[in-house]
Amino acid sequence: MWSSRKRRGIGLIVHACEKAHLAPPRIYEDRGFVYTVFTRPTKQEWNAKVQGDNQAATDSEGTGLKTSLKTGLKESSDTVTQTLRQMIKDNPTMTISMMSEATNLSRNGVKYHLRFLRDKFGLTRVGGRKSGHWEFRK
């Protein structure tokens, strides 16, 4: 018998499949184990879906789906980098953990943007990790 907690998870899986326009998974129980089987669309079905999505993106925005995704990622990456730069200027004693919480990025995501700031703006950490501060050298 499935507990209510498991049923909630199953509902989330089914909802995610519906949202992605995929076939609903087949869920069954056998000897106390719950199995979820996902059916993968055929290559022709997938290509038709991708072409339809790409066509819709082209019609609405004037660019292809891949182009708009790359542009969107570049713009959001620049925005995050500028946000981190401003945060460091406002509070040079910020730690990576503090930046991570403020931007809703992982610690590695913050480190990625800090690497860019180091290369482009000469960002350095002066002092220790707890009592140190950030400085822009360029």
C-alpha positions in Angstrom: 0.0 0.0 0.0 1.4 3.4 -0.9 1.6 6.1 1.7 0.2 9.6 1.1 3.8 10.9 0.9 4.6 8.6 -2.0 1.4 9.5 -3.8 2.3 13.2 -3.6 5.6 12.4 -5.3 3.9 10.4 -7.9 1.4 13.2 -8.6 4.4 15.6 -9.0 6.0 13.2 -11.5 2.7 12.9 -13.5 2.3 16.7 -13.4 5.8 17.2 -14.7 5.2 14.8 -17.6 2.0 16.6 -18.5 3.7 20.0 -18.3 6.5 18.7 -20.7 3.8 17.3 -23.1 5.1 13.8 -22.5 3.1 10.6 -22.2 2.1 9.9 -18.6 4.3 7.3 -16.8 3.1 3.8 -16.0 3.2 3.3 -12.2 2.8 0.0 -10.5 3.6 -1.8 -7.3 5.2 -5.3 -7.1 6.3 -7.0 -3.9 6.4 -3.8 -1.9 8.4 -1.8 -4.5 6.9 1.0 -6.5 8.0 1.2 -10.1 7.7 4.1 -12.5 8.1 3.4 -16.2 8.6 6.3 -18.6 8.0 5.9 -22.3 10.3 7.7 -24.5 8.8 9.3 -27.7 10.0 7.9 -31.0 12.6 9.8 -32.9 10.0 11.1 -35.4 7.7 12.2 -32.6 10.5 14.0 -30.8 11.7 15.7 -34.0 8.2 16.9 -34.8 7.8 18.3 -31.3 11.2 20.1 -31.4 10.5 21.5 -34.9 7.0 22.7 -33.7 8.5 24.4 -30.6 11.3 26.0 -32.7 8.7 27.2 -35.3 6.6 28.7 -32.5 9.6 30.5 -31.0 10.5 31.8 -34.5 7.0 33.0 -35.1 6.7 34.8 -31.8 10.2 36.3 -31.4 11.7 36.3 -34.9 14.6 34.1 -33.8 15.1 30.4 -33.5 14.6 28.6 -30.2 18.3 27.8 -29.7 19.3 31.4 -30.5 16.8 32.8 -28.0 17.8 30.4 -25.3 21.5 31.3 -25.8 20.7 35.0 -25.8 18.5 34.7 -22.7 21.3 32.8 -20.8 23.9 35.3 -21.8 21.7 38.2 -20.7 20.8 36.6 -17.4 24.5 35.7 -16.8 25.5 39.3 -17.4 22.8 40.5 -15.0 24.0 38.1 -12.3 27.6 39.2 -12.7 26.6 42.9 -12.5 24.5 42.1 -9.4 27.4 40.4 -7.7 29.7 43.3 -8.6 27.3 45.8 -7.1 26.9 43.6 -4.0 30.6 43.5 -3.5 31.0 47.2 -3.9 28.2 47.8 -1.3 29.6 45.3 1.2 33.2 44.2 0.5 33.2 41.8 3.4 30.5 39.5 1.9 31.3 35.8 1.8 30.5 33.4 -1.0 27.7 31.9 1.1 26.1 35.3 1.7 26.2 36.0 -2.1 24.8 32.5 -2.8 21.8 33.2 -0.5 21.2 36.7 -1.9 21.2 35.6 -5.5 19.6 32.2 -5.1 22.6 30.6 -6.9 24.7 27.6 -5.7 28.1 28.3 -4.2 29.6 27.0 -7.4 27.4 29.3 -9.4 28.7 32.3 -7.5 32.3 31.1 -7.9 31.7 30.9 -11.7 30.7 34.6 -11.8 33.5 35.6 -9.4 36.0 34.0 -11.8 34.7 36.2 -14.5 34.9 39.3 -12.2 38.5 38.3 -11.3 39.5 38.1 -15.0 37.7 41.2 -16.2 37.8 43.6 -13.2 40.7 42.3 -11.2 38.6 41.2 -8.2 40.7 39.7 -5.4 40.1 38.5 -1.9 42.3 40.3 0.6 42.8 38.6 4.0 41.3 35.4 5.3 38.0 33.9 4.3 36.3 35.1 7.5 37.9 38.4 8.2 38.9 39.3 4.6 37.3 41.6 2.1 37.0 41.9 -1.7 38.9 44.5 -3.8 38.7 45.5 -7.4 42.3 46.1 -8.7 41.5 47.5 -12.2 
